[in-house]
Amino acid sequence: MLIVLFDINGINMIKWAPLSQTFLADKRVTVLEHPPYSPDLATCDFYLLLKVKNALMGTHFQSVEVKVKTAHLLKTVTANESELCFELWKTRIQPWIDREGKHVEGD
């Protein structure tokens, strides 16, 4: 199971969520820090959201219609597409893992 808490700006909120920290510690869940300002490591950003964005591009909806259309599009994601998404994510994070999480200018 993976639990990730971010605010609207993509900042990891686990540091400000004591109840979540306590829960994770009680369950002995390993917490992996996400490097700050690294949208390239966010799986959904480079696959699932792109799929939805491309499908909705140029279309204008009322707010409820957007939710329905988005939910429909996400339901069309196959198991193979989800697996590919995570395989690509693992490939993208490997350089960061190799550097033991250290930031390199120009990444």
MDAnalysis code that builds the backbone (N, CA, C; Angstrom):
import MDAnalysis as mda
import numpy as np

u = mda.Universe.empty(321, n_residues=107, atom_resindex=np.repeat(np.arange(107), 3), trajectory=True)
u.add_TopologyAttr("name", ["N", "CA", "C"] * 107)
u.add_TopologyAttr("resid", np.arange(1, 108))
u.add_TopologyAttr("resname", ["MET", "LEU", "ILE", "VAL", "LEU", "PHE", "ASP", "ILE", "ASN", "GLY", "ILE", "ASN", "MET", "ILE", "LYS", "TRP", "ALA", "PRO", "LEU", "SER", "GLN", "THR", "PHE", "LEU", "ALA", "ASP", "LYS", "ARG", "VAL", "THR", "VAL", "LEU", "GLU", "HIS", "PRO", "PRO", "TYR", "SER", "PRO", "ASP", "LEU", "ALA", "THR", "CYS", "ASP", "PHE", "TYR", "LEU", "LEU", "LEU", "LYS", "VAL", "LYS", "ASN", "ALA", "LEU", "MET", "GLY", "THR", "HIS", "PHE", "GLN", "SER", "VAL", "GLU", "VAL", "LYS", "VAL", "LYS", "THR", "ALA", "HIS", "LEU", "LEU", "LYS", "THR", "VAL", "THR", "ALA", "ASN", "GLU", "SER", "GLU", "LEU", "CYS", "PHE", "GLU", "LEU", "TRP", "LYS", "THR", "ARG", "ILE", "GLN", "PRO", "TRP", "ILE", "ASP", "ARG", "GLU", "GLY", "LYS", "HIS", "VAL", "GLU", "GLY", "ASP"])
u.atoms.positions = np.array([
    [0.848, -1.172, 0.000],
    [0.000, 0.000, 0.000],
    [0.889, 1.229, 0.000],
    [0.495, 2.219, -0.757],
    [1.253, 3.460, -0.842],
    [0.347, 4.606, -0.462],
    [0.758, 5.391, 0.506],
    [0.011, 6.574, 0.907],
    [0.924, 7.768, 0.709],
    [0.469, 8.711, -0.077],
    [1.255, 9.909, -0.317],
    [0.371, 11.108, -0.036],
    [0.840, 12.006, 0.790],
    [0.089, 13.213, 1.108],
    [0.833, 14.426, 0.572],
    [0.194, 15.134, -0.357],
    [0.778, 16.344, -0.914],
    [-0.244, 17.464, -0.842],
    [0.226, 18.694, -0.738],
    [-0.699, 19.810, -0.835],
    [-0.884, 20.156, -2.306],
    [-1.657, 21.186, -2.588],
    [-1.985, 21.551, -3.966],
    [-0.750, 21.952, -4.776],
    [0.320, 22.362, -4.112],
    [1.549, 22.748, -4.803],
    [2.532, 21.589, -4.936],
    [2.123, 20.406, -4.542],
    [2.985, 19.239, -4.662],
    [3.968, 19.081, -3.519],
    [3.748, 19.816, -2.441],
    [4.653, 19.733, -1.294],
    [4.173, 18.613, -0.373],
    [5.083, 17.734, -0.012],
    [4.759, 16.601, 0.838],
    [4.236, 17.102, 2.183],
    [3.016, 16.695, 2.519],
    [2.368, 17.188, 3.730],
    [2.525, 16.250, 4.930],
    [3.239, 15.134, 4.767],
    [3.362, 14.181, 5.867],
    [3.994, 14.834, 7.099],
    [4.870, 15.801, 6.883],
    [5.524, 16.469, 8.004],
    [4.526, 17.238, 8.861],
    [3.411, 17.629, 8.255],
    [2.403, 18.398, 8.969],
    [1.167, 17.572, 9.272],
    [1.294, 16.285, 9.201],
    [0.152, 15.413, 9.458],
    [0.505, 14.416, 10.561],
    [0.548, 14.890, 11.808],
    [0.959, 14.022, 12.918],
    [0.131, 12.743, 13.035],
    [-1.168, 12.821, 12.796],
    [-1.986, 11.613, 12.903],
    [-1.569, 10.576, 11.877],
    [-1.259, 11.037, 10.676],
    [-0.810, 10.109, 9.632],
    [0.535, 9.504, 10.001],
    [1.432, 10.335, 10.534],
    [2.742, 9.833, 10.931],
    [2.607, 8.768, 12.015],
    [1.757, 9.027, 12.976],
    [1.545, 8.075, 14.065],
    [0.985, 6.763, 13.523],
    [-0.013, 6.872, 12.651],
    [-0.606, 5.676, 12.049],
    [0.445, 4.863, 11.305],
    [1.231, 5.538, 10.466],
    [2.249, 4.845, 9.677],
    [3.300, 4.200, 10.577],
    [3.688, 4.900, 11.634],
    [4.673, 4.354, 12.568],
    [4.101, 3.138, 13.299],
    [2.847, 3.239, 13.738],
    [2.205, 2.122, 14.438],
    [2.116, 0.879, 13.558],
    [1.908, 1.089, 12.273],
    [1.778, -0.026, 11.325],
    [3.128, -0.445, 10.744],
    [4.192, 0.220, 11.193],
    [5.561, -0.042, 10.725],
    [5.690, 0.099, 9.204],
    [5.049, 1.141, 8.683],
    [5.127, 1.434, 7.252],
    [6.368, 2.277, 7.009],
    [7.176, 1.867, 6.060],
    [8.366, 2.634, 5.709],
    [7.941, 3.867, 4.926],
    [8.373, 5.020, 5.374],
    [8.039, 6.275, 4.703],
    [9.222, 6.677, 3.836],
    [8.972, 6.821, 2.559],
    [10.009, 7.248, 1.621],
    [9.815, 8.723, 1.333],
    [10.842, 9.493, 1.534],
    [10.764, 10.920, 1.259],
    [10.769, 11.164, -0.240],
    [9.949, 12.060, -0.683],
    [9.914, 12.466, -2.088],
    [10.749, 13.735, -2.186],
    [11.689, 13.782, -3.119],
    [12.507, 14.988, -3.219],
    [11.636, 16.194, -3.562],
    [11.916, 17.348, -2.992],
    [11.099, 18.529, -3.248],
    [11.158, 18.945, -4.708],
    [10.018, 19.433, -5.195],
    [9.931, 19.993, -6.547],
    [10.426, 19.015, -7.602],
    [9.962, 17.786, -7.546],
    [10.347, 16.775, -8.530],
    [9.113, 16.193, -9.204],
    [8.415, 16.998, -9.990],
    [7.215, 16.483, -10.645],
    [7.520, 15.353, -11.617],
    [8.778, 15.234, -12.043],
    [9.159, 14.159, -12.955],
    [9.040, 12.790, -12.306],
    [8.945, 12.752, -10.995],
    [8.826, 11.478, -10.299],
    [7.378, 11.114, -9.999],
    [6.443, 11.994, -10.316],
    [5.035, 11.744, -10.033],
    [4.419, 10.918, -11.160],
    [4.111, 9.670, -10.863],
    [3.618, 8.729, -11.861],
    [2.430, 9.259, -12.643],
    [1.423, 9.734, -11.940],
    [0.208, 10.170, -12.620],
    [0.453, 11.360, -13.531],
    [1.371, 12.225, -13.156],
    [1.619, 13.413, -13.972],
    [2.080, 13.075, -15.373],
    [2.892, 12.062, -15.519],
    [3.417, 11.808, -16.856],
    [2.701, 10.699, -17.594],
    [1.655, 10.144, -17.034],
    [0.916, 9.138, -17.791],
    [-0.595, 9.316, -17.666],
    [-1.137, 9.041, -16.502],
    [-2.588, 9.039, -16.363],
    [-3.203, 10.410, -16.597],
    [-2.619, 11.451, -16.004],
    [-3.193, 12.776, -16.188],
    [-3.020, 13.259, -17.618],
    [-1.933, 12.859, -18.263],
    [-1.732, 13.216, -19.663],
    [-2.816, 12.582, -20.531],
    [-3.167, 11.349, -20.232],
    [-4.224, 10.657, -20.981],
    [-5.550, 11.409, -20.842],
    [-5.888, 11.811, -19.626],
    [-7.127, 12.550, -19.389],
    [-7.050, 13.929, -20.035],
    [-5.935, 14.620, -19.853],
    [-5.762, 15.959, -20.417],
    [-5.937, 15.938, -21.937],
    [-5.300, 14.986, -22.591],
    [-5.405, 14.904, -24.051],
    [-6.832, 14.605, -24.494],
    [-7.524, 13.754, -23.749],
    [-8.900, 13.410, -24.113],
    [-9.852, 14.587, -23.916],
    [-9.590, 15.428, -22.924],
    [-10.477, 16.557, -22.625],
    [-10.084, 17.846, -23.342],
    [-8.919, 17.878, -23.965],
    [-8.403, 19.096, -24.580],
    [-9.402, 19.691, -25.576],
    [-9.664, 20.990, -25.424],
    [-10.541, 21.701, -26.347],
    [-12.020, 21.504, -26.086],
    [-12.357, 20.755, -25.050],
    [-13.758, 20.493, -24.734],
    [-14.149, 21.329, -23.522],
    [-15.328, 21.927, -23.591],
    [-15.815, 22.750, -22.481],
    [-17.011, 22.055, -21.839],
    [-16.948, 21.872, -20.540],
    [-17.990, 21.168, -19.808],
    [-18.476, 22.023, -18.651],
    [-19.654, 21.681, -18.156],
    [-20.087, 22.184, -16.862],
    [-19.332, 21.351, -15.828],
    [-19.241, 21.807, -14.602],
    [-18.396, 21.135, -13.610],
    [-18.751, 19.660, -13.404],
    [-20.019, 19.305, -13.352],
    [-20.410, 17.913, -13.146],
    [-20.008, 17.074, -14.354],
    [-20.128, 17.638, -15.545],
    [-19.760, 16.907, -16.753],
    [-18.271, 16.558, -16.761],
    [-17.441, 17.472, -16.286],
    [-15.998, 17.214, -16.229],
    [-15.722, 16.021, -15.315],
    [-16.369, 16.003, -14.167],
    [-16.164, 14.899, -13.225],
    [-16.585, 13.566, -13.837],
    [-17.728, 13.556, -14.503],
    [-18.230, 12.319, -15.111],
    [-17.298, 11.860, -16.224],
    [-16.901, 12.783, -17.098],
    [-16.031, 12.436, -18.217],
    [-14.667, 11.952, -17.709],
    [-14.116, 12.642, -16.715],
    [-12.821, 12.255, -16.157],
    [-12.902, 10.870, -15.517],
    [-13.950, 10.628, -14.750],
    [-14.124, 9.312, -14.124],
    [-14.225, 8.228, -15.193],
    [-14.970, 8.515, -16.251],
    [-15.098, 7.540, -17.346],
    [-13.735, 7.259, -17.980],
    [-12.974, 8.308, -18.244],
    [-11.657, 8.129, -18.860],
    [-10.725, 7.316, -17.971],
    [-10.739, 7.589, -16.680],
    [-9.871, 6.847, -15.765],
    [-10.282, 5.377, -15.662],
    [-11.574, 5.107, -15.813],
    [-12.036, 3.713, -15.779],
    [-11.591, 2.939, -17.014],
    [-11.223, 3.651, -18.072],
    [-10.774, 2.964, -19.290],
    [-9.305, 2.564, -19.222],
    [-8.608, 2.990, -18.182],
    [-7.199, 2.621, -18.028],
    [-7.129, 1.131, -17.709],
    [-6.429, 0.402, -18.550],
    [-6.337, -1.051, -18.376],
    [-5.269, -1.413, -17.347],
    [-5.300, -2.657, -16.917],
    [-4.279, -3.146, -15.984],
    [-2.899, -3.047, -16.617],
    [-2.803, -3.344, -17.910],
    [-1.512, -3.248, -18.600],
    [-1.005, -1.812, -18.637],
    [-1.914, -0.852, -18.856],
    [-1.510, 0.555, -18.860],
    [-1.040, 0.990, -17.477],
    [-1.725, 0.535, -16.444],
    [-1.309, 0.868, -15.078],
    [0.058, 0.278, -14.774],
    [0.267, -0.956, -15.192],
    [1.563, -1.598, -14.970],
    [2.667, -0.852, -15.716],
    [2.393, -0.471, -16.959],
    [3.362, 0.294, -17.739],
    [3.681, 1.617, -17.053],
    [2.659, 2.251, -16.523],
    [2.837, 3.521, -15.818],
    [3.847, 3.366, -14.689],
    [3.713, 2.323, -13.889],
    [4.620, 2.130, -12.765],
    [5.998, 1.648, -13.201],
    [6.069, 0.896, -14.290],
    [7.382, 0.499, -14.816],
    [8.147, 1.735, -15.301],
    [7.452, 2.633, -15.983],
    [8.092, 3.877, -16.435],
    [8.528, 4.719, -15.240],
    [7.690, 4.741, -14.207],
    [8.025, 5.499, -13.001],
    [9.283, 4.938, -12.358],
    [9.388, 3.606, -12.267],
    [10.585, 2.999, -11.670],
    [11.833, 3.348, -12.478],
    [11.692, 3.368, -13.789],
    [12.818, 3.743, -14.648],
    [13.225, 5.191, -14.400],
    [12.220, 6.069, -14.239],
    [12.517, 7.486, -14.046],
    [13.134, 7.783, -12.687],
    [12.790, 7.008, -11.665],
    [13.353, 7.299, -10.342],
    [14.702, 6.634, -10.114],
    [15.112, 5.719, -10.983],
    [16.366, 4.994, -10.770],
    [17.580, 5.913, -10.619],
    [17.742, 6.951, -11.468],
    [18.894, 7.840, -11.273],
    [18.892, 8.506, -9.893],
    [17.713, 8.866, -9.401],
    [17.605, 9.471, -8.079],
    [18.013, 8.454, -7.016],
    [17.591, 7.209, -7.174],
    [17.966, 6.144, -6.234],
    [19.474, 5.924, -6.273],
    [20.037, 5.903, -7.483],
    [21.484, 5.700, -7.637],
    [22.290, 6.786, -6.927],
    [21.744, 7.999, -6.863],
    [22.429, 9.113, -6.181],
    [22.046, 9.186, -4.709],
    [21.340, 8.162, -4.217],
    [20.885, 8.106, -2.826],
    [20.053, 9.323, -2.467],
    [19.242, 9.774, -3.415],
    [18.324, 10.876, -3.169],
    [18.926, 12.252, -3.270],
    [20.200, 12.336, -3.595],
    [20.850, 13.650, -3.668],
    [20.462, 14.356, -4.961],
    [20.170, 15.630, -4.829],
    [19.796, 16.454, -5.983],
    [21.040, 16.817, -6.780],
    [20.904, 16.815, -8.088],
    [21.984, 17.251, -8.971],
    [21.439, 18.383, -9.819],
    [22.134, 19.515, -9.837],
    [21.687, 20.651, -10.651],
    [21.502, 20.214, -12.084],
    [20.428, 20.682, -12.688],
    [20.173, 20.367, -14.082],
    [19.297, 19.146, -14.264],
    [18.917, 18.474, -13.165],
    [18.019, 17.310, -13.281],
    [16.652, 17.768, -13.713],
])
